[in-house]
């Protein structure tokens, strides 16, 4: 995913975040911007974990499915944190 540039990261992140929101039942406290940020962060987290366990080589980013899984996990964490504030 690193070859897409910043616009590519935003688009892929938005799609990954939207899919993660569709897969996770319940009401979300965030809007479109939060969805994109969670998707991009999910891709970064998935890439970092993938590098740590040896799934990806240096210079390789996480795949699209890994980005969705990362966004899904971050969305769950975000719901827990945002739910405590309300």
C-alpha positions as CSV (number, residue, x, y, z in Angstrom):
1,X,0.0,0.0,0.0
2,X,3.0,2.3,0.3
3,X,3.1,3.0,-3.4
4,X,-0.4,4.7,-3.5
5,X,0.7,8.0,-2.0
6,X,-1.3,10.0,0.5
7,X,-4.5,10.1,-1.6
8,X,-4.4,6.4,-2.0
9,X,-4.0,5.9,1.7
10,X,-7.1,8.1,2.3
11,X,-9.2,6.3,-0.3
12,X,-8.1,2.8,0.8
13,X,-8.5,3.8,4.4
14,X,-12.0,5.2,3.8
15,X,-13.0,2.0,2.1
16,X,-11.5,-0.3,4.8
17,X,-13.0,1.8,7.6
18,X,-16.5,1.7,5.9
19,X,-16.3,-2.0,5.5
20,X,-15.2,-2.4,9.1
21,X,-18.2,-0.3,10.2
22,X,-20.6,-2.4,8.1
23,X,-19.2,-5.6,9.6
24,X,-19.4,-4.4,13.2
25,X,-23.0,-4.2,14.4
26,X,-24.3,-1.3,16.6
27,X,-24.2,2.4,16.5
28,X,-20.9,4.2,16.0
29,X,-19.9,7.5,17.7
30,X,-17.8,8.7,14.7
31,X,-18.6,10.1,11.3
32,X,-16.9,10.0,7.9
33,X,-13.6,11.5,9.0
34,X,-13.3,9.1,11.9
35,X,-14.0,6.2,9.5
36,X,-11.2,7.3,7.2
37,X,-8.8,7.8,10.1
38,X,-9.6,4.4,11.5
39,X,-9.1,2.8,8.1
40,X,-5.7,4.4,7.5
41,X,-4.6,3.6,11.1
42,X,-5.9,0.1,10.7
43,X,-3.8,-0.4,7.7
44,X,-0.7,1.0,9.5
45,X,-1.4,-1.2,12.6
46,X,-1.9,-4.3,10.4
47,X,1.3,-3.6,8.5
48,X,3.2,-3.0,11.7
49,X,1.9,-6.3,13.2
50,X,2.6,-8.1,10.0
51,X,6.2,-6.9,10.0
52,X,6.6,-7.9,13.6
53,X,5.5,-11.5,13.0
54,X,7.2,-11.9,9.7
55,X,4.2,-11.8,7.3
56,X,5.5,-8.8,5.4
57,X,9.0,-7.9,4.2
58,X,10.6,-4.5,4.5
59,X,8.9,-2.0,2.2
60,X,5.7,-4.0,2.0
61,X,2.5,-2.6,3.5
62,X,-0.5,-4.5,4.7
63,X,-3.0,-5.9,2.2
64,X,-6.5,-4.7,1.9
65,X,-8.0,-7.5,4.0
66,X,-5.4,-6.8,6.7
67,X,-6.4,-3.1,6.6
68,X,-10.0,-4.0,7.1
69,X,-9.1,-6.3,10.1
70,X,-7.0,-3.5,11.6
71,X,-9.7,-1.0,11.1
72,X,-12.2,-3.4,12.7
73,X,-10.0,-3.8,15.8
74,X,-9.4,-0.1,16.1
75,X,-13.2,0.6,15.7
76,X,-13.9,-1.8,18.6
77,X,-11.3,0.0,20.7
78,X,-12.7,3.4,19.7
79,X,-16.2,2.4,20.7
80,X,-15.0,1.3,24.1
81,X,-13.1,4.5,24.7
82,X,-15.8,6.8,23.2
83,X,-18.5,4.9,25.1
84,X,-16.9,5.6,28.5
85,X,-16.9,9.3,27.8
86,X,-20.6,9.5,27.1
